[in-house]
């Protein structure tokens, strides 16, 4: 079936523009040096003995659970970490490059609640999980599935990751994020992606198909499960984004300079661990530095400070020659103007920072506590606006149109000119969500606001969604894997 | 009375960041050369004989009403046009520089309708005009009053400009825009600003106090009234922004390259006329290039093409060494997510283009047909976000806060640390409109969306508004001027 929603075709987005530095080179070095001092003098608490041993073997000072590392370990890690990596799903046409001037957009990840304007707010569940995966597959602006868009809370916590991975692989053909809490969940994601691609896990070492985000228990703590997840992913050559979640005023000092220093120290530590696990393992410099509302302690997102952190973090990532991950986010409780302007602040900060992966690019609401259907649509529209903004201006003779200008009289109009008629259907970006009707026509058509129009769009998209074909043998193998692992896990840990 | 709304203090905004070019230098030259070709070969229709004579005297080819000019006239104009100018109102503390890295924000201008969520949509009128001037005075993010925020349609068209100028000068202490339809309306604005400053019109030649925007009847036509307004303002040394209103697909060819070429040709022509009128007269390179919806012919704003035009036009203005004016705008019929994202697209395009004056910065709705109270508040909030984004990151030792990091244990939090306590009240930008409450608290407080909260804010602002003091003798002189001019104008033209 032809889809009823006009959208941009699938493409890997590139950002043709140079950097937009908001720190001068000395500023970047000051943050770097201060971070090195944090790593050397204060260190990072690391609750995993195997990981501590890797650092000790590399010359770090291990004091109980605290690991202090020098710049030598950081520099050696940066020497082996690749500047670019590629994610390949079961559909090779949807391969995405992370690094250079490439930009990819990920589905929102992690909310314990979902919301739409018809059914209201409810706990995350498997039915909504599947709907969001269908939407992510349907809309070409989404390049990668984030972690647990709507965690199926009604399913057993120790094996529900298997159901979500299966949904990712059957309802979409995109790459996805493994849940890297411990080794088992990460390995399951790697195994299932390998099955879907018809290759071995060993083949996948040089051609990663899954990604994970390692947040940090900021300030300065990596717990055991997190360290195991990171090491498992790196051991198997899969992509790790080390992303300290550093809300200034709570998990870092209350100043942006300090927030960046602490983020940078924690990120460099995690990056070093990926390279100690497997030199050359693909790793991404992640930033999620925003601030809290100092009146209430509530987290805030899409703030001016968050936007600045997004730009400055890109400068740090470039200093280290690493791909860069940022986020789209808002604290708004409702899909409205605030939801849009906060997300725009994060989005522009990301793009100006030269981001390679915008995580939570579509659907993030309520400070990450809610995956919203309407916000997903709004975000896809805003991502498409950005994709078109990043398309270079064509200055060929045909586009400069001197002849058309010479044909149309002064004070006239170009509607009927042949130059217009030859191009008008595709001349400009045609939004799916914006309403450009005049006031009278808008009133007559129901005076719907953007959020109401978004409701109609996700419904249409779900109606028009077509499940991607999957070889029956592969589907069977995935089912068998899930069944076998569920039996194996039983009541225990994955 | 202390205001109940927390806002940023009055300040002239500066943009510390370098340019963000989206055209390469060759692209800028291609647009320049194509514009020169338009001026040389096609020319501009000019309905004013005096202006045609100025061009003829400078060596232009005048053929009936069409004036064709060569690059020599353009280059001579660019030689005498100043790269920067200053607007001074009756309050010298509110002087604003236009040029360099300075950025000023103007109130929406021109809508024939006004709207608020309590009283609905209605024709522009004097009562609303005055309310908007009070809001512009109240909110520090507004630096200049645009043309006719809500044209008082119930007053006589031939003299209502006098009432609006008087309102500008009594209800605010800001600089303002004269209505430059013919000579009389421009001169009245100049005279009344001089009265309010207690100086002569001759004194004001070197210290402009008013500004005007000259749109063009694109394609390629300056009408008589427009030419007279421009020449009057330049004759008296006041600031002219030459801003072709070039909606691609309607007033220009349907391609962005051609839109920029035509805008540039028309702008250069008007800029030349200011310098022929008075060499050294302050003039601004204006851009308002967006596109129409090619399905309906409706104008669209804040589109990706509009954002790109805003950036590219800044490159052209810099190539000519002129201050640069752009716009904030949206086609949305309602203050919602679309209103926010379209305005954000224009706003970021403006800032990345190195704009010096964002006209229509607050209150523009419905493609410019509506001045909206709630949109005004939304825009002020977004402007404040941008002001804070443009504040450089402080990387002093105190801000990097190594000591604070060393005091707070791993996995702990910084809420109670002395470094936080010393800074928490002003550490981060505190928005007036954003709601950062958690979902439960937000529900309990009435589940208000951004637009509903904006309604409360403009009401509070109007309640708390304090009229700026004005010397009684000056007020009397303004009244006398208005009365004298109304008598003089009678039923005729101003």
Boltz contact constraints between the chains, C-beta under 6 A:
constraints:
  - contact:
      token1: [A, 20]
      token2: [B, 20]
      max_distance: 6.0
  - contact:
      token1: [A, 27]
      token2: [B, 395]
      max_distance: 6.0
  - contact:
      token1: [A, 30]
      token2: [B, 395]
      max_distance: 6.0
  - contact:
      token1: [A, 34]
      token2: [B, 400]
      max_distance: 6.0
  - contact:
      token1: [A, 42]
      token2: [B, 406]
      max_distance: 6.0
  - contact:
      token1: [A, 45]
      token2: [B, 410]
      max_distance: 6.0
  - contact:
      token1: [A, 217]
      token2: [B, 411]
      max_distance: 6.0
  - contact:
      token1: [A, 219]
      token2: [B, 408]
      max_distance: 6.0
  - contact:
      token1: [A, 219]
      token2: [B, 410]
      max_distance: 6.0
  - contact:
      token1: [A, 220]
      token2: [B, 410]
      max_distance: 6.0
  - contact:
      token1: [A, 221]
      token2: [B, 410]
      max_distance: 6.0
  - contact:
      token1: [A, 221]
      token2: [B, 411]
      max_distance: 6.0
  - contact:
      token1: [A, 250]
      token2: [B, 413]
      max_distance: 6.0
  - contact:
      token1: [A, 253]
      token2: [B, 401]
      max_distance: 6.0
  - contact:
      token1: [A, 253]
      token2: [B, 404]
      max_distance: 6.0
  - contact:
      token1: [A, 253]
      token2: [B, 414]
      max_distance: 6.0
  - contact:
      token1: [A, 253]
      token2: [B, 419]
      max_distance: 6.0
  - contact:
      token1: [A, 254]
      token2: [B, 420]
      max_distance: 6.0
  - contact:
      token1: [A, 254]
      token2: [B, 423]
      max_distance: 6.0
  - contact:
      token1: [A, 254]
      token2: [B, 424]
      max_distance: 6.0
  - contact:
      token1: [A, 254]
      token2: [B, 427]
      max_distance: 6.0
  - contact:
      token1: [A, 255]
      token2: [B, 399]
      max_distance: 6.0
  - contact:
      token1: [A, 255]
      token2: [B, 401]
      max_distance: 6.0
  - contact:
      token1: [A, 256]
      token2: [B, 393]
      max_distance: 6.0
  - contact:
      token1: [A, 257]
      token2: [B, 395]
      max_distance: 6.0
  - contact:
      token1: [A, 257]
      token2: [B, 399]
      max_distance: 6.0
  - contact:
      token1: [A, 257]
      token2: [B, 400]
      max_distance: 6.0
  - contact:
      token1: [A, 258]
      token2: [B, 400]
      max_distance: 6.0
  - contact:
      token1: [A, 258]
      token2: [B, 401]
      max_distance: 6.0
  - contact:
      token1: [A, 261]
      token2: [B, 400]
      max_distance: 6.0
  - contact:
      token1: [A, 291]
      token2: [B, 428]
      max_distance: 6.0
  - contact:
      token1: [A, 293]
      token2: [B, 436]
      max_distance: 6.0
  - contact:
      token1: [A, 294]
      token2: [B, 424]
      max_distance: 6.0
  - contact:
      token1: [A, 298]
      token2: [B, 436]
      max_distance: 6.0
  - contact:
      token1: [A, 300]
      token2: [B, 436]
      max_distance: 6.0
  - contact:
      token1: [A, 304]
      token2: [B, 385]
      max_distance: 6.0
  - contact:
      token1: [A, 304]
      token2: [B, 388]
      max_distance: 6.0
  - contact:
      token1: [A, 304]
      token2: [B, 389]
      max_distance: 6.0
  - contact:
      token1: [A, 304]
      token2: [B, 429]
      max_distance: 6.0
  - contact:
      token1: [A, 305]
      token2: [B, 428]
      max_distance: 6.0
  - contact:
      token1: [A, 307]
      token2: [B, 389]
      max_distance: 6.0
  - contact:
      token1: [A, 331]
      token2: [B, 436]
      max_distance: 6.0
  - contact:
      token1: [A, 333]
      token2: [B, 439]
      max_distance: 6.0
  - contact:
      token1: [A, 333]
      token2: [B, 442]
      max_distance: 6.0
  - contact:
      token1: [A, 334]
      token2: [B, 449]
      max_distance: 6.0
  - contact:
      token1: [A, 336]
      token2: [B, 449]
      max_distance: 6.0
  - contact:
      token1: [A, 336]
      token2: [B, 450]
      max_distance: 6.0
  - contact:
      token1: [A, 337]
      token2: [B, 340]
      max_distance: 6.0
  - contact:
      token1: [A, 337]
      token2: [B, 378]
      max_distance: 6.0
  - contact:
      token1: [A, 337]
      token2: [B, 450]
      max_distance: 6.0
  - contact:
      token1: [A, 338]
      token2: [B, 434]
      max_distance: 6.0
  - contact:
      token1: [A, 338]
      token2: [B, 450]
      max_distance: 6.0
  - contact:
      token1: [A, 340]
      token2: [B, 337]
      max_distance: 6.0
  - contact:
      token1: [A, 340]
      token2: [B, 340]
      max_distance: 6.0
  - contact:
      token1: [A, 340]
      token2: [B, 341]
      max_distance: 6.0
  - contact:
      token1: [A, 341]
      token2: [B, 340]
      max_distance: 6.0
  - contact:
      token1: [A, 341]
      token2: [B, 344]
      max_distance: 6.0
  - contact:
      token1: [A, 341]
      token2: [B, 382]
      max_distance: 6.0
  - contact:
      token1: [A, 344]
      token2: [B, 341]
      max_distance: 6.0
  - contact:
      token1: [A, 344]
      token2: [B, 344]
      max_distance: 6.0
  - contact:
      token1: [A, 348]
      token2: [B, 348]
      max_distance: 6.0
  - contact:
      token1: [A, 366]
      token2: [B, 439]
      max_distance: 6.0
  - contact:
      token1: [A, 378]
      token2: [B, 337]
      max_distance: 6.0
  - contact:
      token1: [A, 382]
      token2: [B, 341]
      max_distance: 6.0
  - contact:
      token1: [A, 385]
      token2: [B, 304]
      max_distance: 6.0
  - contact:
      token1: [A, 388]
      token2: [B, 304]
      max_distance: 6.0
  - contact:
      token1: [A, 389]
      token2: [B, 304]
      max_distance: 6.0
  - contact:
      token1: [A, 389]
      token2: [B, 307]
      max_distance: 6.0
  - contact:
      token1: [A, 393]
      token2: [B, 256]
      max_distance: 6.0
  - contact:
      token1: [A, 393]
      token2: [B, 308]
      max_distance: 6.0
  - contact:
      token1: [A, 395]
      token2: [B, 27]
      max_distance: 6.0
  - contact:
      token1: [A, 395]
      token2: [B, 30]
      max_distance: 6.0
  - contact:
      token1: [A, 395]
      token2: [B, 257]
      max_distance: 6.0
  - contact:
      token1: [A, 399]
      token2: [B, 255]
      max_distance: 6.0
  - contact:
      token1: [A, 399]
      token2: [B, 257]
      max_distance: 6.0
  - contact:
      token1: [A, 400]
      token2: [B, 34]
      max_distance: 6.0
  - contact:
      token1: [A, 400]
      token2: [B, 257]
      max_distance: 6.0
  - contact:
      token1: [A, 400]
      token2: [B, 258]
      max_distance: 6.0
  - contact:
      token1: [A, 400]
      token2: [B, 261]
      max_distance: 6.0
  - contact:
      token1: [A, 401]
      token2: [B, 253]
      max_distance: 6.0
  - contact:
      token1: [A, 401]
      token2: [B, 255]
      max_distance: 6.0
  - contact:
      token1: [A, 401]
      token2: [B, 258]
      max_distance: 6.0
  - contact:
      token1: [A, 404]
      token2: [B, 253]
      max_distance: 6.0
  - contact:
      token1: [A, 406]
      token2: [B, 42]
      max_distance: 6.0
  - contact:
      token1: [A, 408]
      token2: [B, 219]
      max_distance: 6.0
  - contact:
      token1: [A, 410]
      token2: [B, 45]
      max_distance: 6.0
  - contact:
      token1: [A, 410]
      token2: [B, 220]
      max_distance: 6.0
  - contact:
      token1: [A, 410]
      token2: [B, 221]
      max_distance: 6.0
  - contact:
      token1: [A, 411]
      token2: [B, 217]
      max_distance: 6.0
  - contact:
      token1: [A, 411]
      token2: [B, 221]
      max_distance: 6.0
  - contact:
      token1: [A, 413]
      token2: [B, 250]
      max_distance: 6.0
  - contact:
      token1: [A, 414]
      token2: [B, 253]
      max_distance: 6.0
  - contact:
      token1: [A, 419]
      token2: [B, 253]
      max_distance: 6.0
  - contact:
      token1: [A, 420]
      token2: [B, 254]
      max_distance: 6.0
  - contact:
      token1: [A, 423]
      token2: [B, 254]
      max_distance: 6.0
  - contact:
      token1: [A, 424]
      token2: [B, 254]
      max_distance: 6.0
  - contact:
      token1: [A, 424]
      token2: [B, 294]
      max_distance: 6.0
  - contact:
      token1: [A, 427]
      token2: [B, 254]
      max_distance: 6.0
  - contact:
      token1: [A, 428]
      token2: [B, 291]
      max_distance: 6.0
  - contact:
      token1: [A, 428]
      token2: [B, 305]
      max_distance: 6.0
  - contact:
      token1: [A, 429]
      token2: [B, 304]
      max_distance: 6.0
  - contact:
      token1: [A, 434]
      token2: [B, 338]
      max_distance: 6.0
  - contact:
      token1: [A, 436]
      token2: [B, 293]
      max_distance: 6.0
  - contact:
      token1: [A, 436]
      token2: [B, 298]
      max_distance: 6.0
  - contact:
      token1: [A, 436]
      token2: [B, 300]
      max_distance: 6.0
  - contact:
      token1: [A, 436]
      token2: [B, 331]
      max_distance: 6.0
  - contact:
      token1: [A, 439]
      token2: [B, 333]
      max_distance: 6.0
  - contact:
      token1: [A, 439]
      token2: [B, 366]
      max_distance: 6.0
  - contact:
      token1: [A, 442]
      token2: [B, 333]
      max_distance: 6.0
  - contact:
      token1: [A, 449]
      token2: [B, 334]
      max_distance: 6.0
  - contact:
      token1: [A, 449]
      token2: [B, 336]
      max_distance: 6.0
  - contact:
      token1: [A, 450]
      token2: [B, 336]
      max_distance: 6.0
  - contact:
      token1: [A, 450]
      token2: [B, 337]
      max_distance: 6.0
  - contact:
      token1: [A, 450]
      token2: [B, 338]
      max_distance: 6.0
